[in-house]
Amino acid sequence: KKSLRRLAQETELSYGTCQKILKNDLHFHSYKITVVQELFPRDFGIRLEYCHWFLNHLNNNNTLDLTFFTDEGWFHLSGYINKQNMRIWSAENPHEFVQSPLHPEKIGVWLAVSRRRIFGPVFFQ
């Protein structure tokens, strides 16, 4: 694994040339990594065991009534744009920029859902 900048330094080619070779000649694409929880070898068996238990008890009793799916999210009130998620492809640099406050206002929202009811949303700062 190597950054495009490091590749350019090591090959003494420009950043743009390296990018063109990767894209046009080698047909590589730029992908963003996804950050996930670290799992250890012992975790896989435990997770699989729980899945089997859950499936076996799903229709036998009130397991699903006692199961809640929850999530939370942050929403920026200022129209904040995460620059890591936004890309502009153009033949020429459009010199676009977005101004945002140093500490944008945001609100957190939490919600839980079960088979019988919805809890929330709960708002927090």
C-alpha positions in Angstrom: 0.0 0.0 0.0 1.4 3.3 -1.0 0.1 6.8 -1.5 0.1 8.4 -4.9 2.4 11.1 -3.7 4.9 8.6 -2.4 4.8 6.7 -5.7 5.5 10.0 -7.5 8.5 10.7 -5.3 9.9 7.2 -5.7 9.5 7.0 -9.5 10.5 10.7 -10.0 7.4 11.2 -12.0 4.9 13.9 -11.4 1.8 13.3 -9.3 -0.4 13.8 -12.4 1.6 11.4 -14.5 1.3 8.7 -11.9 -2.4 9.3 -11.6 -2.9 9.0 -15.3 -0.9 5.8 -15.5 -2.9 4.2 -12.7 -6.2 5.4 -14.2 -5.8 5.1 -17.9 -3.2 2.4 -18.4 -3.8 0.2 -15.4 -7.5 1.0 -15.1 -7.3 1.6 -11.3 -10.0 3.6 -9.5 -9.7 5.6 -6.3 -11.7 4.1 -3.5 -12.3 5.3 0.0 -11.7 2.9 2.9 -14.5 2.0 5.3 -13.7 2.2 9.0 -15.3 -0.7 10.9 -15.0 -2.2 14.3 -11.9 -4.4 14.8 -12.9 -8.0 15.1 -10.7 -10.8 16.6 -10.7 -14.5 15.7 -12.8 -15.3 18.8 -15.5 -12.8 17.8 -16.6 -14.7 14.7 -17.7 -17.8 16.6 -19.5 -15.8 19.2 -21.4 -13.8 16.6 -22.3 -16.9 14.6 -23.6 -18.6 17.8 -25.7 -15.5 18.6 -27.2 -15.5 15.1 -28.2 -19.1 15.3 -29.7 -18.5 18.8 -31.6 -15.5 17.6 -33.0 -17.3 14.5 -34.1 -20.3 16.6 -35.9 -18.1 19.1 -37.4 -15.6 16.7 -40.8 -17.3 16.4 -40.7 -19.4 19.6 -41.4 -16.6 22.1 -41.3 -12.8 22.5 -37.6 -12.5 21.4 -38.5 -10.1 18.6 -40.7 -8.1 21.1 -37.6 -7.6 23.3 -35.3 -6.8 20.4 -34.5 -3.1 19.6 -32.6 -1.7 16.6 -31.1 1.7 17.5 -29.0 4.3 15.7 -27.9 7.8 16.1 -26.8 10.5 13.7 -25.5 14.1 13.7 -27.1 16.7 11.6 -25.4 20.0 10.9 -27.8 23.0 11.0 -25.7 25.3 8.9 -25.8 23.3 5.7 -22.3 21.9 6.5 -20.8 19.7 3.8 -18.2 17.0 4.6 -15.5 17.7 2.1 -14.3 14.1 2.4 -17.6 12.9 0.9 -17.8 15.5 -1.9 -15.9 15.3 -5.2 -16.1 17.5 -8.3 -15.1 16.0 -11.6 -14.6 18.5 -14.3 -12.4 19.1 -17.4 -11.1 22.2 -15.7 -10.8 23.2 -12.1 -14.0 25.1 -11.3 -12.4 26.6 -8.2 -15.4 25.8 -6.1 -15.4 26.3 -2.4 -17.9 26.2 0.5 -17.6 28.5 3.5 -18.6 27.1 6.8 -18.4 28.4 10.4 -15.5 27.2 12.5 -17.8 25.4 15.0 -21.0 24.6 13.1 -24.2 24.1 15.0 -25.3 20.5 15.0 -27.9 18.3 16.7 -27.8 14.6 17.5 -30.8 12.3 17.0 -31.3 8.9 18.5 -34.1 6.4 17.7 -35.0 2.8 18.6 -37.3 0.5 16.7 -38.9 -2.7 17.9 -41.6 -4.9 16.4 -44.2 -3.2 18.5 -43.1 0.4 18.8 -40.8 3.3 18.0 -38.9 5.1 20.7 -37.9 8.6 19.9 -36.6 10.4 18.2 -34.6 11.9 21.0 -32.7 15.1 20.2 -29.4 16.1 22.0 -26.5 18.5 21.5 
